[in-house]
Amino acid sequence: MSYQVNGTAIEADEDGYIVNLDEWSKDLAEEIAKAEGLPMTDDHWKVIDFLRNYYDEFQIAPAVRVLVKNAKKKLGPDIGNNKTLEAMFPDGAAKQGCKIAGLPKPTGCV
Amino acid sequence: MPEAKKFLYVNRKAPYGTIYALESLEVVLIGAAFEQDVSLAFLDDGVFQLTRDQNTDEIGVKNFSPTFRALGDYEVTKLFVEKESLEERGLAPSDLQEIMYEDEDDDWEEKPSIHIVSRSEMADIMADQDVVLSF
């Protein structure tokens, strides 16, 4: 599959994760979120930024419990808890969050 | 709940050139979701996996060495490196990257995950495991 951003096709795998991580942009994130049926809020962007920073630092898309634990530390307990994150990303905070953030599927996610 | 089994992942190969090192790390990360008492051992050329300032630009593969620093987030906090293997390769402990974890039971104090052990200590560590997986 692919996403269309400003007239360019961005290639993605069959689950919707982009193939070339360098092709990510905020416009693309909006496009992926739209395809997922997810309206992006400021809090969503905070989680996306967090995920991208985590990947930058560790070269890994975090598992969901690692995301929750670290989001609590970095973004505070209002966002960094299971209930809120699952409500924000109904298809799984790590799985869906990483897709929108233009990262690989989290290691260990099936 | 039954007591967690002790798993040791033994890493003997250089980080690049074969897929063993990366596969081992991925198995560790996936396995970390289960209730296991996980340790990692680095010996022979495996000690090169933990060297600092790795740069893979010229060989066109991903530098996954930063991922070792995320292991603490996955509650994998015991990385044993064999002293003799380092010495035989002209490496010192200071050639290895710093890997820290926050100790939940000690007010989240930051502690080093890497422990340098002798060959005989490594043998004792191996003997003490329920499961040893070699990569």
gemmi code that builds the backbone of each chain (N, CA, C; Angstrom):
import gemmi

chains = {
    "A": [
        ("MET", (0.841, -1.196, 0.000), (0.000, 0.000, 0.000), (0.881, 1.254, 0.000)),
        ("SER", (0.248, 2.400, -0.154), (1.016, 3.654, -0.091), (0.113, 4.792, 0.372)),
        ("TYR", (0.751, 5.862, 0.840), (0.031, 7.077, 1.227), (0.344, 8.168, 0.219)),
        ("GLN", (-0.624, 9.058, -0.004), (-0.401, 10.196, -0.902), (-0.200, 11.457, -0.064)),
        ("VAL", (0.976, 12.072, -0.192), (1.239, 13.319, 0.540), (1.728, 14.374, -0.436)),
        ("ASN", (0.979, 15.445, -0.569), (1.338, 16.554, -1.467), (1.768, 16.053, -2.851)),
        ("GLY", (0.991, 15.114, -3.375), (1.261, 14.632, -4.724), (2.339, 13.572, -4.836)),
        ("THR", (2.912, 13.161, -3.706), (3.932, 12.115, -3.740), (3.389, 10.850, -3.075)),
        ("ALA", (3.716, 9.695, -3.666), (3.302, 8.436, -3.058), (4.380, 7.959, -2.097)),
        ("ILE", (3.992, 7.679, -0.864), (4.928, 7.155, 0.139), (4.600, 5.681, 0.355)),
        ("GLU", (5.604, 4.837, 0.097), (5.382, 3.395, 0.147), (5.281, 2.892, 1.592)),
        ("ALA", (4.330, 1.967, 1.806), (4.167, 1.363, 3.127), (3.967, -0.143, 2.969)),
        ("ASP", (4.208, -0.893, 4.068), (3.992, -2.343, 3.989), (2.498, -2.656, 4.105)),
        ("GLU", (2.170, -3.952, 4.136), (0.741, -4.313, 4.088), (0.008, -3.902, 5.361)),
        ("ASP", (0.753, -3.628, 6.442), (0.105, -3.183, 7.678), (0.054, -1.662, 7.801)),
        ("GLY", (0.638, -0.955, 6.813), (0.572, 0.506, 6.837), (1.784, 1.195, 7.441)),
        ("TYR", (2.837, 0.422, 7.776), (4.083, 1.036, 8.284), (4.932, 1.466, 7.098)),
        ("ILE", (5.414, 2.706, 7.104), (6.168, 3.176, 5.942), (7.480, 2.407, 5.820)),
        ("VAL", (7.931, 2.251, 4.583), (9.090, 1.412, 4.292), (10.382, 2.185, 4.515)),
        ("ASN", (10.428, 3.411, 4.009), (11.625, 4.237, 4.159), (11.374, 5.284, 5.254)),
        ("LEU", (12.025, 5.064, 6.415), (11.736, 5.903, 7.580), (12.063, 7.370, 7.351)),
        ("ASP", (12.967, 7.635, 6.385), (13.351, 9.026, 6.109), (12.234, 9.820, 5.435)),
        ("GLU", (11.221, 9.126, 4.947), (10.161, 9.819, 4.212), (9.086, 10.398, 5.126)),
        ("TRP", (9.247, 10.261, 6.430), (8.233, 10.745, 7.361), (8.177, 12.276, 7.382)),
        ("SER", (6.984, 12.791, 7.504), (6.791, 14.226, 7.717), (5.509, 14.380, 8.530)),
        ("LYS", (5.281, 15.592, 9.047), (4.050, 15.811, 9.817), (2.824, 15.640, 8.928)),
        ("ASP", (2.961, 16.076, 7.658), (1.849, 15.896, 6.717), (1.535, 14.417, 6.536)),
        ("LEU", (2.605, 13.620, 6.440), (2.396, 12.175, 6.286), (1.719, 11.605, 7.530)),
        ("ALA", (2.156, 12.056, 8.702), (1.541, 11.580, 9.957), (0.031, 11.848, 9.941)),
        ("GLU", (-0.351, 13.043, 9.498), (-1.783, 13.380, 9.398), (-2.487, 12.412, 8.452)),
        ("GLU", (-1.796, 12.086, 7.351), (-2.376, 11.205, 6.339), (-2.558, 9.780, 6.897)),
        ("ILE", (-1.542, 9.285, 7.607), (-1.648, 7.947, 8.199), (-2.775, 7.931, 9.241)),
        ("ALA", (-2.811, 8.989, 10.056), (-3.854, 9.064, 11.091), (-5.240, 9.057, 10.451)),
        ("LYS", (-5.362, 9.777, 9.333), (-6.653, 9.826, 8.626), (-7.034, 8.415, 8.154)),
        ("ALA", (-6.034, 7.709, 7.592), (-6.291, 6.346, 7.121), (-6.688, 5.429, 8.278)),
        ("GLU", (-6.200, 5.755, 9.485), (-6.524, 4.960, 10.664), (-7.839, 5.416, 11.304)),
        ("GLY", (-8.399, 6.503, 10.764), (-9.626, 7.046, 11.329), (-9.422, 7.723, 12.666)),
        ("LEU", (-8.222, 8.318, 12.821), (-7.853, 8.893, 14.120), (-7.650, 10.401, 13.992)),
        ("PRO", (-8.445, 11.213, 14.706), (-8.182, 12.659, 14.689), (-6.985, 12.974, 15.584)),
        ("MET", (-6.024, 13.746, 15.052), (-4.819, 14.051, 15.825), (-5.059, 15.255, 16.738)),
        ("THR", (-4.788, 15.082, 18.034), (-4.868, 16.183, 18.986), (-3.441, 16.554, 19.411)),
        ("ASP", (-3.325, 17.644, 20.193), (-2.007, 18.034, 20.719), (-1.372, 16.881, 21.506)),
        ("ASP", (-2.201, 16.176, 22.275), (-1.673, 15.056, 23.060), (-1.156, 13.938, 22.152)),
        ("HIS", (-1.860, 13.686, 21.055), (-1.364, 12.689, 20.104), (0.031, 13.081, 19.606)),
        ("TRP", (0.182, 14.356, 19.266), (1.481, 14.822, 18.769), (2.572, 14.655, 19.817)),
        ("LYS", (2.215, 14.875, 21.078), (3.215, 14.697, 22.142), (3.709, 13.253, 22.169)),
        ("VAL", (2.780, 12.318, 22.018), (3.164, 10.898, 22.037), (3.996, 10.563, 20.800)),
        ("ILE", (3.599, 11.108, 19.647), (4.358, 10.865, 18.413), (5.788, 11.404, 18.556)),
        ("ASP", (5.906, 12.630, 19.069), (7.243, 13.212, 19.298), (8.053, 12.341, 20.249)),
        ("PHE", (7.395, 11.892, 21.313), (8.080, 11.042, 22.276), (8.610, 9.772, 21.595)),
        ("LEU", (7.740, 9.123, 20.791), (8.142, 7.871, 20.130), (9.316, 8.096, 19.185)),
        ("ARG", (9.270, 9.208, 18.443), (10.351, 9.489, 17.491), (11.666, 9.772, 18.230)),
        ("ASN", (11.579, 10.470, 19.347), (12.786, 10.721, 20.146), (13.350, 9.422, 20.723)),
        ("TYR", (12.455, 8.555, 21.162), (12.901, 7.273, 21.722), (13.627, 6.463, 20.645)),
        ("TYR", (13.062, 6.477, 19.440), (13.695, 5.732, 18.340), (15.050, 6.342, 17.986)),
        ("ASP", (15.111, 7.659, 17.939), (16.371, 8.362, 17.677), (17.458, 7.931, 18.664)),
        ("GLU", (17.061, 7.866, 19.915), (18.052, 7.578, 20.952), (18.449, 6.104, 20.984)),
        ("PHE", (17.471, 5.199, 20.822), (17.742, 3.778, 21.058), (17.613, 2.903, 19.816)),
        ("GLN", (17.200, 3.480, 18.685), (17.043, 2.699, 17.450), (16.065, 1.547, 17.622)),
        ("ILE", (15.030, 1.788, 18.391), (14.034, 0.744, 18.613), (12.677, 1.390, 18.872)),
        ("ALA", (11.643, 0.772, 18.325), (10.270, 1.195, 18.622), (9.850, 0.477, 19.896)),
        ("PRO", (9.521, 1.216, 20.958), (9.322, 0.577, 22.255), (8.064, -0.286, 22.323)),
        ("ALA", (8.147, -1.355, 23.125), (6.966, -2.156, 23.441), (6.008, -1.295, 24.256)),
        ("VAL", (4.751, -1.679, 24.288), (3.742, -0.801, 24.876), (4.007, -0.506, 26.359)),
        ("ARG", (4.459, -1.516, 27.119), (4.686, -1.231, 28.551), (5.859, -0.272, 28.741)),
        ("VAL", (6.830, -0.345, 27.818), (7.966, 0.575, 27.892), (7.513, 1.984, 27.498)),
        ("LEU", (6.622, 2.049, 26.518), (6.050, 3.337, 26.123), (5.298, 3.972, 27.289)),
        ("VAL", (4.447, 3.199, 27.945), (3.636, 3.745, 29.041), (4.544, 4.248, 30.165)),
        ("LYS", (5.505, 3.396, 30.542), (6.420, 3.740, 31.636), (7.181, 5.035, 31.339)),
        ("ASN", (7.719, 5.138, 30.115), (8.522, 6.312, 29.770), (7.675, 7.544, 29.488)),
        ("ALA", (6.480, 7.340, 28.940), (5.590, 8.480, 28.687), (5.187, 9.108, 30.025)),
        ("LYS", (5.019, 8.262, 31.033), (4.681, 8.768, 32.360), (5.794, 9.689, 32.860)),
        ("LYS", (7.029, 9.247, 32.650), (8.181, 10.032, 33.087), (8.316, 11.327, 32.285)),
        ("LYS", (8.172, 11.213, 30.949), (8.465, 12.353, 30.077), (7.256, 13.268, 29.882)),
        ("LEU", (6.048, 12.711, 29.816), (4.864, 13.509, 29.491), (3.951, 13.691, 30.689)),
        ("GLY", (4.280, 13.023, 31.790), (3.449, 13.141, 32.986), (2.380, 12.060, 33.041)),
        ("PRO", (1.838, 11.846, 34.251), (0.880, 10.751, 34.459), (-0.466, 10.957, 33.764)),
        ("ASP", (-0.798, 12.230, 33.407), (-2.094, 12.463, 32.752), (-2.167, 11.769, 31.395)),
        ("ILE", (-1.062, 11.783, 30.662), (-1.019, 11.072, 29.379), (-0.402, 9.696, 29.575)),
        ("GLY", (0.648, 9.625, 30.395), (1.421, 8.398, 30.544), (0.768, 7.357, 31.424)),
        ("ASN", (-0.398, 6.905, 31.040), (-1.031, 5.770, 31.717), (-1.762, 4.928, 30.678)),
        ("ASN", (-1.922, 3.650, 31.008), (-2.510, 2.687, 30.073), (-3.846, 3.128, 29.505)),
        ("LYS", (-4.723, 3.590, 30.402), (-6.101, 3.884, 30.003), (-6.142, 5.015, 28.985)),
        ("THR", (-5.455, 6.097, 29.286), (-5.461, 7.257, 28.398), (-4.839, 6.907, 27.050)),
        ("LEU", (-3.692, 6.226, 27.092), (-2.990, 5.915, 25.843), (-3.800, 4.958, 24.975)),
        ("GLU", (-4.453, 3.988, 25.587), (-5.275, 3.056, 24.807), (-6.495, 3.774, 24.230)),
        ("ALA", (-7.015, 4.761, 24.959), (-8.160, 5.534, 24.444), (-7.725, 6.411, 23.277)),
        ("MET", (-6.509, 6.959, 23.383), (-5.999, 7.819, 22.302), (-5.673, 7.018, 21.048)),
        ("PHE", (-5.146, 5.806, 21.260), (-4.758, 4.945, 20.137), (-5.492, 3.602, 20.284)),
        ("PRO", (-6.728, 3.539, 19.778), (-7.564, 2.351, 20.027), (-6.964, 1.063, 19.475)),
        ("ASP", (-6.088, 1.170, 18.483), (-5.500, -0.032, 17.893), (-4.196, -0.419, 18.593)),
        ("GLY", (-3.937, 0.179, 19.750), (-2.713, -0.120, 20.489), (-1.766, 1.067, 20.442)),
        ("ALA", (-1.394, 1.579, 21.617), (-0.606, 2.810, 21.667), (0.735, 2.649, 20.968)),
        ("ALA", (1.405, 1.525, 21.190), (2.720, 1.349, 20.567), (2.549, 1.046, 19.083)),
        ("LYS", (1.631, 0.111, 18.789), (1.432, -0.350, 17.417), (0.963, 0.792, 16.505)),
        ("GLN", (-0.094, 1.452, 16.919), (-0.680, 2.511, 16.089), (0.149, 3.796, 16.189)),
        ("GLY", (0.653, 4.074, 17.380), (1.486, 5.267, 17.573), (2.726, 5.209, 16.684)),
        ("CYS", (3.386, 4.067, 16.673), (4.602, 3.922, 15.868), (4.280, 4.026, 14.379)),
        ("LYS", (3.133, 3.531, 13.988), (2.746, 3.626, 12.572), (2.641, 5.093, 12.166)),
        ("ILE", (1.966, 5.888, 12.978), (1.786, 7.311, 12.670), (3.117, 8.060, 12.786)),
        ("ALA", (3.960, 7.605, 13.721), (5.264, 8.250, 13.923), (6.273, 7.855, 12.846)),
        ("GLY", (5.862, 6.976, 11.922), (6.760, 6.590, 10.832), (7.878, 5.667, 11.270)),
        ("LEU", (7.618, 4.874, 12.321), (8.629, 3.959, 12.853), (8.256, 2.526, 12.495)),
        ("PRO", (9.197, 1.576, 12.652), (8.836, 0.180, 12.411), (7.820, -0.290, 13.443)),
        ("LYS", (7.194, -1.404, 13.150), (6.304, -2.037, 14.112), (7.127, -2.378, 15.343)),
        ("PRO", (6.610, -2.113, 16.562), (7.414, -2.390, 17.754), (7.874, -3.838, 17.793)),
        ("THR", (9.111, -4.043, 18.235), (9.673, -5.382, 18.347), (8.817, -6.202, 19.313)),
        ("GLY", (8.384, -7.366, 18.864), (7.590, -8.217, 19.736), (6.102, -8.067, 19.515)),
        ("CYS", (5.696, -7.093, 18.698), (4.278, -6.925, 18.364), (3.915, -7.912, 17.258)),
        ("VAL", (2.788, -8.583, 17.407), (2.386, -9.504, 16.339), (1.108, -9.026, 15.668)),
    ],
    "B": [
        ("MET", (2.675, -18.004, 42.219), (3.350, -17.980, 40.914), (4.673, -18.744, 41.010)),
        ("PRO", (4.962, -19.590, 40.021), (6.250, -20.301, 40.075), (7.406, -19.310, 39.924)),
        ("GLU", (8.525, -19.690, 40.478), (9.695, -18.813, 40.401), (10.136, -18.651, 38.939)),
        ("ALA", (10.542, -17.434, 38.564), (10.952, -17.162, 37.180), (12.165, -18.017, 36.830)),
        ("LYS", (12.164, -18.539, 35.616), (13.315, -19.315, 35.161), (14.475, -18.403, 34.805)),
        ("LYS", (15.660, -18.903, 35.033), (16.854, -18.107, 34.721), (17.304, -18.397, 33.296)),
        ("PHE", (17.249, -17.367, 32.467), (17.648, -17.467, 31.060), (18.959, -16.715, 30.842)),
        ("LEU", (19.900, -17.363, 30.190), (21.139, -16.685, 29.821), (21.278, -16.709, 28.295)),
        ("TYR", (21.434, -15.526, 27.720), (21.670, -15.415, 26.284), (23.162, -15.188, 26.075)),
        ("VAL", (23.805, -16.138, 25.403), (25.261, -16.082, 25.229), (25.587, -15.530, 23.840)),
        ("ASN", (26.336, -14.433, 23.810), (26.679, -13.771, 22.546), (28.165, -13.920, 22.276)),
        ("ARG", (28.491, -14.621, 21.183), (29.887, -14.937, 20.883), (30.380, -14.327, 19.584)),
        ("LYS", (29.489, -13.655, 18.851), (29.884, -13.202, 17.512), (29.947, -11.682, 17.414)),
        ("ALA", (30.769, -11.206, 16.483), (30.884, -9.767, 16.234), (29.518, -9.221, 15.799)),
        ("PRO", (29.276, -7.914, 16.025), (27.930, -7.366, 15.797), (27.454, -7.418, 14.343)),
        ("TYR", (28.364, -7.244, 13.395), (27.931, -7.179, 11.998), (28.609, -8.311, 11.214)),
        ("GLY", (28.156, -8.567, 10.003), (28.738, -9.645, 9.211), (27.894, -10.906, 9.262)),
        ("THR", (27.319, -11.166, 10.407), (26.308, -12.229, 10.519), (25.107, -11.616, 11.238)),
        ("ILE", (24.002, -12.347, 11.221), (22.767, -11.815, 11.793), (22.623, -12.193, 13.274)),
        ("TYR", (23.569, -13.007, 13.794), (23.401, -13.553, 15.141), (23.206, -12.492, 16.230)),
        ("ALA", (24.025, -11.448, 16.197), (23.991, -10.465, 17.284), (22.642, -9.752, 17.334)),
        ("LEU", (22.179, -9.302, 16.171), (20.900, -8.591, 16.121), (19.739, -9.520, 16.471)),
        ("GLU", (19.804, -10.764, 15.969), (18.736, -11.729, 16.272), (18.673, -11.995, 17.780)),
        ("SER", (19.837, -12.144, 18.387), (19.886, -12.391, 19.824), (19.213, -11.251, 20.579)),
        ("LEU", (19.562, -10.021, 20.208), (19.003, -8.844, 20.884), (17.482, -8.796, 20.704)),
        ("GLU", (17.014, -9.140, 19.511), (15.566, -9.114, 19.280), (14.858, -10.196, 20.098)),
        ("VAL", (15.479, -11.368, 20.197), (14.873, -12.425, 21.011), (14.816, -11.978, 22.478)),
        ("VAL", (15.874, -11.325, 22.936), (15.901, -10.834, 24.315), (14.755, -9.840, 24.542)),
        ("LEU", (14.581, -8.918, 23.603), (13.547, -7.883, 23.761), (12.146, -8.488, 23.732)),
        ("ILE", (11.949, -9.462, 22.848), (10.641, -10.109, 22.773), (10.415, -10.952, 24.035)),
        ("GLY", (11.467, -11.690, 24.418), (11.365, -12.556, 25.599), (11.156, -11.773, 26.882)),
        ("ALA", (11.555, -10.496, 26.880), (11.465, -9.678, 28.093), (10.021, -9.466, 28.524)),
        ("ALA", (9.068, -9.725, 27.629), (7.653, -9.568, 27.986), (7.198, -10.688, 28.917)),
        ("PHE", (7.985, -11.782, 28.971), (7.611, -12.908, 29.818), (8.347, -12.815, 31.139)),
        ("GLU", (7.798, -13.479, 32.131), (8.402, -13.441, 33.458), (9.632, -14.345, 33.494)),
        ("GLN", (10.765, -13.794, 33.137), (11.999, -14.568, 33.188), (13.069, -13.732, 33.869)),
        ("ASP", (14.010, -14.445, 34.461), (15.169, -13.773, 35.038), (16.275, -13.817, 33.973)),
        ("VAL", (16.430, -12.693, 33.240), (17.274, -12.690, 32.045), (18.660, -12.113, 32.318)),
        ("SER", (19.684, -12.811, 31.835), (21.044, -12.271, 31.819), (21.603, -12.423, 30.415)),
        ("LEU", (22.561, -11.553, 30.085), (23.254, -11.654, 28.800), (24.738, -11.876, 29.075)),
        ("ALA", (25.352, -12.745, 28.284), (26.791, -12.952, 28.399), (27.452, -12.567, 27.072)),
        ("PHE", (28.595, -11.921, 27.180), (29.341, -11.527, 25.983), (30.747, -12.098, 26.102)),
        ("LEU", (31.093, -12.973, 25.166), (32.445, -13.514, 25.167), (32.914, -13.748, 23.732)),
        ("ASP", (34.187, -14.152, 23.609), (34.815, -14.241, 22.286), (34.572, -12.911, 21.542)),
        ("ASP", (34.298, -12.993, 20.211), (34.078, -11.756, 19.450), (32.792, -11.037, 19.862)),
        ("GLY", (31.966, -11.688, 20.654), (30.727, -11.050, 21.133), (30.975, -9.780, 21.914)),
        ("VAL", (32.188, -9.654, 22.500), (32.468, -8.436, 23.277), (32.464, -7.195, 22.380)),
        ("PHE", (32.703, -7.388, 21.073), (32.679, -6.234, 20.161), (31.274, -5.619, 20.048)),
        ("GLN", (30.256, -6.393, 20.389), (28.888, -5.873, 20.289), (28.668, -4.655, 21.178)),
        ("LEU", (29.422, -4.584, 22.266), (29.180, -3.521, 23.248), (30.159, -2.359, 23.132)),
        ("THR", (31.036, -2.384, 22.120), (32.006, -1.292, 22.014), (31.296, 0.028, 21.729)),
        ("ARG", (31.889, 1.104, 22.214), (31.275, 2.430, 22.048), (31.580, 3.003, 20.667)),
        ("ASP", (30.843, 4.035, 20.291), (31.071, 4.788, 19.042), (31.093, 3.915, 17.796)),
        ("GLN", (30.182, 2.969, 17.707), (30.107, 2.172, 16.479), (29.542, 3.030, 15.358)),
        ("ASN", (30.070, 2.805, 14.150), (29.610, 3.559, 12.987), (29.511, 2.608, 11.800)),
        ("THR", (28.304, 2.421, 11.291), (28.085, 1.428, 10.238), (27.817, 2.069, 8.877)),
        ("ASP", (28.066, 3.381, 8.778), (27.757, 4.100, 7.525), (28.335, 3.403, 6.290)),
        ("GLU", (29.588, 2.946, 6.422), (30.282, 2.403, 5.257), (29.809, 1.004, 4.870)),
        ("ILE", (29.155, 0.292, 5.775), (28.747, -1.075, 5.448), (27.251, -1.178, 5.182)),
        ("GLY", (26.551, -0.058, 5.268), (25.153, -0.032, 4.840), (24.194, -0.881, 5.663)),
        ("VAL", (24.509, -1.103, 6.925), (23.535, -1.764, 7.798), (23.263, -0.865, 9.000)),
        ("LYS", (22.167, -1.162, 9.689), (21.793, -0.325, 10.818), (22.732, -0.548, 11.999)),
        ("ASN", (23.158, 0.547, 12.615), (23.924, 0.474, 13.857), (22.923, 0.265, 14.998)),
        ("PHE", (22.856, -0.974, 15.492), (21.862, -1.244, 16.540), (22.450, -1.154, 17.946)),
        ("SER", (23.708, -0.711, 18.047), (24.321, -0.697, 19.380), (23.583, 0.222, 20.378)),
        ("PRO", (22.937, 1.331, 19.932), (22.190, 2.127, 20.925), (21.056, 1.344, 21.601)),
        ("THR", (20.578, 0.293, 20.934), (19.446, -0.456, 21.497), (19.832, -1.150, 22.810)),
        ("PHE", (21.124, -1.485, 22.977), (21.541, -2.091, 24.246), (21.222, -1.167, 25.428)),
        ("ARG", (21.237, 0.157, 25.159), (20.969, 1.100, 26.249), (19.483, 1.147, 26.625)),
        ("ALA", (18.629, 0.549, 25.787), (17.196, 0.489, 26.120), (16.864, -0.745, 26.956)),
        ("LEU", (17.828, -1.656, 27.128), (17.517, -2.909, 27.812), (16.990, -2.683, 29.232)),
        ("GLY", (17.487, -1.641, 29.889), (17.016, -1.339, 31.245), (15.514, -1.104, 31.283)),
        ("ASP", (14.980, -0.470, 30.233), (13.534, -0.247, 30.143), (12.771, -1.559, 30.085)),
        ("TYR", (13.448, -2.597, 29.600), (12.821, -3.917, 29.472), (13.177, -4.821, 30.653)),
        ("GLU", (13.691, -4.207, 31.707), (14.103, -4.935, 32.923), (15.169, -5.987, 32.664)),
        ("VAL", (15.978, -5.761, 31.645), (17.144, -6.618, 31.408), (18.351, -5.813, 31.870)),
        ("THR", (18.896, -6.207, 33.020), (19.862, -5.340, 33.707), (21.171, -6.037, 34.040)),
        ("LYS", (21.345, -7.269, 33.540), (22.577, -8.005, 33.856), (23.293, -8.391, 32.572)),
        ("LEU", (24.356, -7.645, 32.265), (25.161, -7.926, 31.085), (26.567, -8.309, 31.549)),
        ("PHE", (26.924, -9.583, 31.406), (28.229, -10.056, 31.858), (29.202, -10.125, 30.683)),
        ("VAL", (30.348, -9.473, 30.841), (31.354, -9.448, 29.779), (32.603, -10.147, 30.278)),
        ("GLU", (33.109, -11.077, 29.490), (34.267, -11.846, 29.928), (35.571, -11.064, 29.751)),
        ("LYS", (36.269, -10.929, 30.866), (37.495, -10.134, 30.918), (38.553, -10.655, 29.945)),
        ("GLU", (38.755, -11.980, 29.929), (39.780, -12.557, 29.064), (39.485, -12.289, 27.585)),
        ("SER", (38.198, -12.350, 27.210), (37.842, -12.094, 25.809), (38.183, -10.658, 25.414)),
        ("LEU", (37.945, -9.724, 26.336), (38.319, -8.328, 26.086), (39.831, -8.228, 25.880)),
        ("GLU", (40.579, -8.796, 26.832), (42.040, -8.673, 26.808), (42.634, -9.290, 25.546)),
        ("GLU", (42.125, -10.455, 25.158), (42.650, -11.135, 23.971), (42.455, -10.297, 22.704)),
        ("ARG", (41.518, -9.359, 22.761), (41.244, -8.502, 21.599), (41.774, -7.087, 21.793)),
        ("GLY", (42.584, -6.908, 22.799), (43.175, -5.594, 23.045), (42.170, -4.559, 23.492)),
        ("LEU", (41.079, -5.012, 24.082), (40.040, -4.081, 24.544), (40.096, -3.939, 26.059)),
        ("ALA", (39.686, -2.752, 26.530), (39.568, -2.505, 27.957), (38.097, -2.212, 28.259)),
        ("PRO", (37.700, -2.363, 29.531), (36.310, -2.033, 29.878), (35.895, -0.639, 29.418)),
        ("SER", (36.859, 0.297, 29.378), (36.539, 1.668, 28.969), (36.228, 1.776, 27.478)),
        ("ASP", (36.522, 0.704, 26.697), (36.151, 0.699, 25.276), (34.681, 0.346, 25.070)),
        ("LEU", (34.015, -0.055, 26.145), (32.606, -0.436, 26.037), (31.713, 0.766, 26.344)),
        ("GLN", (30.538, 0.812, 25.725), (29.621, 1.909, 26.012), (29.043, 1.757, 27.413)),
        ("GLU", (28.592, 2.884, 27.970), (27.963, 2.850, 29.285), (26.517, 2.423, 29.132)),
        ("ILE", (26.119, 1.420, 29.884), (24.725, 0.990, 29.859), (24.219, 1.005, 31.293)),
        ("MET", (23.207, 1.840, 31.539), (22.713, 2.017, 32.902), (21.264, 1.538, 32.998)),
        ("TYR", (20.840, 1.227, 34.214), (19.412, 0.988, 34.453), (19.029, 1.663, 35.759)),
        ("GLU", (17.726, 1.899, 35.906), (17.237, 2.494, 37.142), (16.728, 1.393, 38.052)),
        ("ASP", (17.309, 1.320, 39.247), (16.963, 0.240, 40.167), (15.675, 0.578, 40.921)),
        ("GLU", (14.627, -0.144, 40.529), (13.290, 0.037, 41.104), (13.302, -0.130, 42.628)),
        ("ASP", (14.148, -1.061, 43.097), (14.163, -1.398, 44.522), (15.100, -0.499, 45.323)),
        ("ASP", (15.717, 0.458, 44.660), (16.667, 1.329, 45.356), (16.411, 2.780, 44.951)),
        ("ASP", (15.151, 3.205, 45.064), (14.754, 4.588, 44.788), (15.180, 5.039, 43.381)),
        ("TRP", (15.090, 4.114, 42.418), (15.357, 4.403, 41.009), (16.769, 4.932, 40.774)),
        ("GLU", (17.698, 4.502, 41.620), (19.071, 4.946, 41.432), (19.647, 4.338, 40.148)),
        ("GLU", (20.412, 5.136, 39.413), (21.026, 4.649, 38.167), (22.234, 3.775, 38.490)),
        ("LYS", (22.244, 2.586, 37.915), (23.351, 1.667, 38.175), (23.834, 1.077, 36.858)),
        ("PRO", (25.109, 0.685, 36.798), (25.613, 0.094, 35.547), (25.091, -1.327, 35.341)),
        ("SER", (24.743, -1.650, 34.096), (24.271, -3.003, 33.776), (25.422, -3.937, 33.433)),
        ("ILE", (26.549, -3.355, 32.974), (27.667, -4.197, 32.530), (28.546, -4.608, 33.701)),
        ("HIS", (28.800, -5.903, 33.782), (29.720, -6.423, 34.795), (30.818, -7.202, 34.094)),
        ("ILE", (32.057, -6.844, 34.391), (33.192, -7.568, 33.821), (33.490, -8.758, 34.737)),
        ("VAL", (33.496, -9.947, 34.167), (33.740, -11.144, 34.983), (34.859, -11.979, 34.354)),
        ("SER", (35.504, -12.778, 35.184), (36.589, -13.643, 34.685), (35.974, -14.871, 34.021)),
        ("ARG", (36.817, -15.597, 33.304), (36.360, -16.804, 32.607), (35.755, -17.811, 33.600)),
        ("SER", (36.369, -17.944, 34.774), (35.842, -18.929, 35.727), (34.532, -18.440, 36.339)),
        ("GLU", (34.422, -17.119, 36.571), (33.132, -16.588, 37.049), (32.043, -16.800, 35.996)),
        ("MET", (32.418, -16.629, 34.729), (31.454, -16.833, 33.646), (30.963, -18.274, 33.645)),
        ("ALA", (31.865, -19.209, 33.896), (31.478, -20.625, 33.948), (30.459, -20.857, 35.070)),
        ("ASP", (30.680, -20.200, 36.212), (29.741, -20.330, 37.337), (28.375, -19.750, 36.972)),
        ("ILE", (28.399, -18.585, 36.285), (27.141, -17.950, 35.878), (26.359, -18.890, 34.951)),
        ("MET", (27.073, -19.508, 34.020), (26.407, -20.428, 33.083), (25.832, -21.634, 33.813)),
        ("ALA", (26.605, -22.157, 34.764), (26.163, -23.352, 35.481), (24.912, -23.084, 36.308)),
        ("ASP", (24.699, -21.837, 36.644), (23.612, -21.437, 37.536), (22.270, -21.235, 36.803)),
        ("GLN", (22.254, -21.393, 35.471), (21.051, -21.072, 34.678), (20.114, -22.261, 34.501)),
        ("ASP", (18.847, -21.962, 34.261), (17.901, -23.003, 33.844), (17.987, -23.226, 32.332)),
        ("VAL", (18.152, -22.113, 31.592), (18.180, -22.194, 30.136), (19.339, -21.343, 29.615)),
        ("VAL", (20.142, -21.908, 28.724), (21.216, -21.147, 28.085), (20.989, -21.166, 26.579)),
        ("LEU", (20.883, -19.983, 25.995), (20.687, -19.873, 24.547), (21.922, -19.230, 23.937)),
        ("SER", (22.507, -19.902, 22.944), (23.772, -19.464, 22.383), (23.580, -18.850, 21.003)),
        ("PHE", (24.157, -17.674, 20.820), (24.079, -16.992, 19.521), (25.490, -16.686, 19.017)),
    ],
}
model = gemmi.Model(1)
for chain_id, residues in chains.items():
    chain = gemmi.Chain(chain_id)
    for i, (resn, *xyz) in enumerate(residues, 1):
        res = gemmi.Residue()
        res.name, res.seqid = resn, gemmi.SeqId(i, " ")
        for name, pos in zip(("N", "CA", "C"), xyz):
            atom = gemmi.Atom()
            atom.name, atom.element = name, gemmi.Element(name[0])
            atom.pos, atom.b_iso = gemmi.Position(*pos), 0.0
            res.add_atom(atom)
        chain.add_residue(res)
    model.add_chain(chain)
structure = gemmi.Structure()
structure.add_model(model)
structure.setup_entities()
